[in-house]
Amino acid sequence: MLPAPVRWLPLFFVAACITAPEIVMVDRATALEEQASGSFDELEQRLYRAGMTPAPVPLTPNQLETLGVKPQPLAENLDATPADRLDDLLRRHCVGEALDGLLTETKECRRGLKPEDQVIVDRANKARQALWRWMKERQPQAPEDALRDAWRKKHLDGVVCGGWVQADDGTWGDKKC
């Protein structure tokens, strides 16, 4: 029998042949991986610039009300009747009740009348003139101006509070309630 150190010798040679594989750590992607992943430099620059652009902070309607700002309705005049729209125009001083009994566009309206509002005003004025003709037919002996003045006096009672009304001296002012 062989001495102990010699018996271990073949085992030593077999163990010496087994080596650990080489491990290479790469901190960058290979060229193929870079091509497959693409370049996002332009997108990154746009995002960076967008993040730096100052913008207003959006406020909720409740926050606006606490600041004293009345927010606009989400759907403007969605269910408003022509009479409601006329009242709104009177309150905003875009249209006024003139001395002759007709609605007239005033200079106080900053943006002017929209075409659909002009149609409503024209329709209301035509309806008033038709009413005055009917009143004249019913009372042919009464002067037309007297009938119109009587109608206007009664009509002004129903004008919306704060509506723009022409006084007898020709000046314009809010209707007091």
Secondary structure, DSSP 8 states (H G I E B T S, - for coil): ---HHHHTHHHHHHHHH---------SS--HHHHHHH---HHHHHHHHHHHHS-------HHHHHHTT-----SSTTSS--HHHHHHHHHHTTSEEE-TTSSEEE-TT-SS---HHHHHHHHHHHHHHHHHHHHHHHH-TTS-HHHHHHHHHHHHGGGS-TT-EEE-TTS-EEE---
